[in-house]
Amino acid sequence: MSSIPYFCEFLACGKALIATALPGMIAVIPGESQGIVYISSVDQMPQEIVSLLKADERRQRLEQSGLNYVKQVHDYV
């Protein structure tokens, strides 16, 4: 089963998403302009979480981008 519907549901919640960089996901949801921060390994997850928690403007931009993306492309919300 594809993770894409789950990712779209997460983005529709209006929250930034951090995910491992899986080729199939990147092809469908390219990245930050769609609200997702991709990491290359799970070891980067804690660092990226802290980074987003400290960077309000970046986090809010990601959240809005993700919400806009699912509204426009996947007919969510």
C-alpha positions as CSV (number, residue, x, y, z in Angstrom):
1,M,0.0,0.0,0.0
2,S,1.2,3.5,-0.9
3,S,2.1,6.0,1.8
4,I,0.9,8.9,-0.4
5,P,-2.7,9.0,1.0
6,Y,-1.4,9.1,4.5
7,F,1.1,11.9,3.7
8,C,-1.8,13.9,2.1
9,E,-3.9,13.4,5.2
10,F,-1.0,14.6,7.4
11,L,-0.5,17.7,5.2
12,A,-4.3,18.4,5.2
13,C,-4.0,18.7,9.0
14,G,-1.9,21.9,8.4
15,K,1.3,20.6,9.9
16,A,4.8,20.4,8.5
17,L,5.9,16.9,7.7
18,I,9.3,15.3,8.0
19,A,9.9,12.1,6.0
20,T,12.6,9.9,4.7
21,A,13.5,10.5,1.1
22,L,11.8,7.6,-0.7
23,P,12.1,8.0,-4.5
24,G,8.4,7.3,-5.1
25,M,7.3,9.9,-2.6
26,I,9.7,12.5,-4.0
27,A,8.3,11.9,-7.5
28,V,4.7,12.7,-6.2
29,I,5.3,15.2,-3.5
30,P,8.7,16.9,-4.3
31,G,9.5,18.7,-1.1
32,E,9.3,21.9,0.9
33,S,7.1,23.8,-1.6
34,Q,4.5,21.1,-0.8
35,G,5.1,21.1,2.9
36,I,7.5,18.2,3.3
37,V,11.1,18.2,4.6
38,Y,12.9,15.1,3.3
39,I,15.8,13.6,5.2
40,S,18.2,11.0,3.9
41,S,18.4,9.0,7.1
42,V,16.4,8.4,10.3
43,D,19.4,9.7,12.2
44,Q,18.6,13.2,10.9
45,M,15.0,13.1,12.3
46,P,15.7,14.6,15.8
47,Q,17.9,17.4,14.4
48,E,15.2,18.3,11.8
49,I,12.4,18.2,14.4
50,V,14.3,20.6,16.7
51,S,15.2,22.8,13.7
52,L,11.5,23.1,12.8
53,L,10.4,23.8,16.4
54,K,12.9,26.6,16.6
55,A,12.1,28.2,13.2
56,D,8.5,29.4,13.5
57,E,8.5,31.2,10.1
58,R,9.8,28.2,8.2
59,R,7.5,25.8,10.0
60,Q,4.5,28.0,9.3
61,R,5.5,28.3,5.6
62,L,5.7,24.6,5.3
63,E,2.4,24.1,7.0
64,Q,0.6,26.5,4.7
65,S,2.4,25.1,1.6
66,G,1.3,21.6,2.5
67,L,-2.3,22.6,3.1
68,N,-2.4,24.5,-0.1
69,Y,-0.9,21.6,-2.0
70,V,-3.4,19.0,-0.8
71,K,-6.3,21.4,-1.5
72,Q,-5.2,22.1,-5.0
73,V,-3.7,18.8,-6.2
74,H,-5.4,16.1,-4.2
75,D,-8.8,17.7,-3.5
76,Y,-8.5,17.4,0.3
77,V,-10.2,19.6,2.8
